Amino acid sequence: MSGRVAIALLALVVCFAVLAPLLSPHDPNAVNLSGAYQSSSGAHLLGTDASGRDLLSRLVHGSRTALIGPFLVVVISTLLGTVLALAAVWFGGWFDQMVVRVVDAVFAFPGLLLAILATALFGSGLNAAVVALSIAYVPYIARIVRSAALRERSLPYIAALQVQGVHGLRIALRHILPNVGGLIVANATLAFGFAVMDLAGLSFIGLGVQPPASDWGAMVGTGMAGVLQQHPQEALFASVLIVITVGAVNILGDRLTERWEARS
């Protein structure tokens, strides 16, 4: 899959999320027990689930939580990780060592386990999962940004700016940050793919988005009963969409990483 194909697939998923109310032929939460497990037809293009709900409508609406949750995780963790990394690089010394030790400690703690603990404390749902995964992803972002920023800070032009009396915050924001921005974007893109998988996994085990809300991970979980009854369409379609989205995001992230490495 090329970078252009990956971008096209992601754009299509985003369009589904934005235009979900217009693209959905039915109410995604409308229950019709007499129409459970219907096959593909003119009324239901992808069939129905165990409650007679239209699968196409639920998949289209499920793209919203599949994108919003990971997007929030990436934004929060990237902001926190970048600020932490730049501060550690600029101040150095004991502060840098403290940041490194804290980051390593959090990095050694599995993100999914942290999310499970958060849901145990604050209850299941998307909010708790997003907060927990954001904290878990901060070390990943911080370590990569710190490594690139350290190399940037050692370059002669940074010393020249310091000699000229330019404030450290201005140097970090106006010079170091833009020069490592490509790497930040590339790793945020890769982190988005991991977040899609992690949040889908939490919804699958009942700790993320709660039924009857439409969510791909939750649909895989609720669709497992249908698999045993030879009606795999709910779990199958949701799984395929997760795989396609994560695959496209990873390919795009790899292309962005390669481009940044070629320029650096």
C-alpha positions in Angstrom: 0.0 0.0 0.0 1.5 3.3 -1.1 1.4 6.6 0.9 -1.3 8.0 -1.4 -3.5 5.0 -1.0 -3.1 5.2 2.8 -4.0 8.9 2.8 -7.1 8.2 0.6 -8.3 5.4 2.9 -7.8 7.7 6.0 -9.7 10.5 4.2 -12.5 8.1 3.5 -12.8 7.1 7.2 -12.7 10.8 8.2 -15.5 11.5 5.8 -17.5 8.7 7.3 -17.0 10.2 10.7 -17.9 13.7 9.7 -20.9 12.8 7.6 -22.1 9.9 9.7 -25.7 11.3 10.2 -26.0 11.9 6.4 -24.5 8.5 5.3 -26.3 6.3 7.8 -29.5 4.8 6.2 -30.9 4.0 9.6 -30.7 5.0 13.3 -27.7 3.0 14.5 -29.3 2.3 17.9 -32.8 1.4 16.6 -33.6 -2.1 17.9 -35.7 -4.6 15.9 -35.6 -8.0 17.6 -37.7 -9.6 14.8 -35.0 -8.6 12.3 -32.0 -10.0 14.1 -29.1 -11.4 12.0 -30.6 -10.5 8.6 -28.4 -11.0 5.6 -27.5 -8.3 3.2 -30.5 -6.8 1.5 -31.8 -3.6 0.0 -33.0 -2.4 3.4 -29.8 -3.4 5.2 -26.8 -3.4 2.9 -24.5 -5.2 5.4 -27.2 -7.0 7.3 -28.2 -6.6 11.0 -26.8 -7.6 14.4 -28.3 -9.7 17.2 -30.7 -6.8 18.1 -31.7 -6.1 14.5 -29.7 -2.9 14.3 -28.4 -1.9 10.9 -24.7 -2.8 10.7 -23.8 -0.2 8.0 -25.2 2.6 10.2 -23.4 1.3 13.3 -20.1 1.0 11.4 -20.4 4.5 10.0 -21.2 6.0 13.4 -18.5 3.8 15.0 -15.9 5.6 12.9 -16.4 8.7 15.2 -15.3 7.1 18.4 -12.6 5.1 16.5 -11.0 8.4 15.4 -11.9 10.9 18.2 -10.5 8.8 21.0 -7.1 8.1 19.4 -6.9 11.7 18.3 -7.4 13.0 21.8 -4.8 10.5 23.1 -2.2 11.6 20.5 -2.8 15.4 21.0 -2.6 15.2 24.8 0.4 12.8 24.9 2.3 14.7 22.1 1.8 18.1 23.8 2.9 16.8 27.2 5.8 14.7 25.9 7.1 17.5 23.7 7.1 20.1 26.5 8.7 17.6 28.9 11.4 16.7 26.3 12.3 20.3 25.4 12.4 21.4 29.0 14.7 18.4 29.9 17.0 19.2 27.0 17.3 22.9 27.6 17.7 22.8 31.4 19.8 19.6 31.4 21.6 18.5 34.6 19.6 17.1 37.4 16.3 18.1 35.8 17.1 16.1 32.7 18.1 13.1 34.7 14.9 13.3 36.8 12.8 13.5 33.6 14.6 10.5 32.1 14.1 8.4 35.2 10.4 9.2 35.5 9.9 8.6 31.8 11.6 5.2 32.0 9.5 4.3 35.0 6.2 5.1 33.2 7.5 3.6 30.0 8.0 0.2 31.8 4.4 0.2 32.9 2.1 -1.3 30.2 -0.4 1.2 28.8 -3.3 -1.2 28.7 -2.7 -2.1 32.3 -2.7 1.6 33.3 -6.0 2.0 31.3 -7.5 -0.9 33.1 -6.5 0.5 36.5 -8.0 3.9 35.5 -11.3 2.4 34.5 -11.3 0.5 37.8 -10.9 3.8 39.7 -13.0 6.1 37.6 -15.4 3.7 35.9 -15.5 2.4 32.3 -15.9 4.7 29.4 -14.0 6.6 26.7 -12.9 9.5 29.0 -11.0 7.3 31.5 -9.4 5.2 28.7 -8.2 8.4 26.9 -6.7 9.9 30.0 -4.9 6.7 30.9 -3.5 6.0 27.5 -2.4 9.6 27.1 -0.3 9.3 30.2 1.1 5.9 29.0 2.1 7.4 25.6 3.9 10.5 27.0 7.2 8.5 27.6 7.1 7.2 24.1 6.9 10.7 22.6 9.2 12.3 25.2 12.1 9.9 24.6 12.0 10.3 20.8 11.7 14.1 20.9 14.4 14.4 23.6 16.9 12.4 21.5 16.3 14.6 18.4 16.3 17.8 20.5 19.6 16.9 22.1 21.2 16.5 18.8 19.7 19.8 17.6 20.9 21.7 20.7 24.5 20.6 20.2 24.6 22.3 16.8 26.8 25.5 16.4 23.9 27.8 15.6 22.3 27.2 19.0 25.5 28.4 20.7 25.6 31.4 18.4 22.1 32.3 19.4 23.0 32.0 23.1 26.0 34.3 22.6 23.7 36.9 21.0 21.6 36.8 24.2 18.5 35.2 22.7 16.3 33.8 25.5 16.3 30.1 26.0 12.5 29.8 25.6 12.7 31.6 22.3 15.4 29.3 21.0 13.5 26.2 22.0 10.2 27.4 20.4 11.5 29.2 17.4 14.4 27.0 16.4 14.6 23.6 18.1 10.9 22.8 17.9 10.4 23.6 14.2 13.5 21.6 13.3 12.3 18.5 15.1 8.6 19.1 14.1 8.7 16.6 11.3 9.8 13.8 13.6 7.1 14.8 16.1 4.4 14.6 13.4 5.7 11.3 12.2 5.7 9.7 15.6 2.3 11.2 16.5 1.0 9.5 13.4 2.4 6.1 14.4 1.0 6.7 18.0 -2.4 7.2 16.5 -2.4 3.7 15.0 -1.4 2.2 18.4 -4.2 4.3 20.1 -6.8 2.9 17.7 -5.8 -0.6 18.6 -5.5 0.0 22.3 -8.9 1.8 22.6 -10.5 -0.9 20.4 -9.1 -3.5 22.7 -10.5 -1.8 25.8 -13.9 -1.5 24.2 -13.7 -5.1 23.2 -13.3 -6.2 26.8 -16.0 -3.8 28.0 -13.8 -1.1 29.5 -14.0 1.5 26.7 -17.0 2.7 24.8 -20.1 1.1 26.3 -23.0 -0.5 24.3 -25.3 0.5 22.7 -23.0 3.2 21.5 -21.5 2.5 18.1 -17.8 1.6 18.3 -15.7 -0.7 16.2 -14.0 -2.3 19.2 -17.3 -2.8 21.1 -18.8 -4.3 17.9 -16.1 -6.9 17.7 -16.8 -7.8 21.3 -20.6 -8.0 20.9 -20.3 -9.7 17.6 -18.4 -12.7 19.0 -21.7 -14.2 20.0 -22.8 -14.0 16.4 -19.6 -15.8 15.2 -20.6 -18.8 17.3 -24.0 -18.8 15.7 -22.5 -18.5 12.2 -23.3 -14.8 11.9 -19.8 -13.3 11.8 -20.6 -10.1 9.9 -20.7 -7.7 12.8 -17.3 -8.8 14.3 -15.8 -9.3 10.8 -16.7 -5.9 9.3 -15.6 -4.0 12.4 -12.3 -5.9 12.5 -11.6 -5.2 8.9 -12.2 -1.5 9.4 -9.8 -1.5 12.4 -7.1 -3.3 10.4 -7.5 -1.0 7.4 -7.3 2.1 9.5 -4.3 1.0 11.5 -2.5 -0.3 8.5 -3.1 3.0 6.6 -1.9 5.1 9.6 1.2 3.0 10.0 2.2 3.3 6.4 1.7 7.0 6.5 3.7 7.2 9.7 6.5 5.2 8.1 6.6 7.5 5.0 6.7 10.6 7.2 9.6 9.1 9.3 11.5 8.2 6.1 11.1 11.7 4.8 12.3 13.3 8.0 15.3 11.0 8.2 16.2 11.9 4.6 16.1 15.6 5.4 18.0 15.4 8.6 
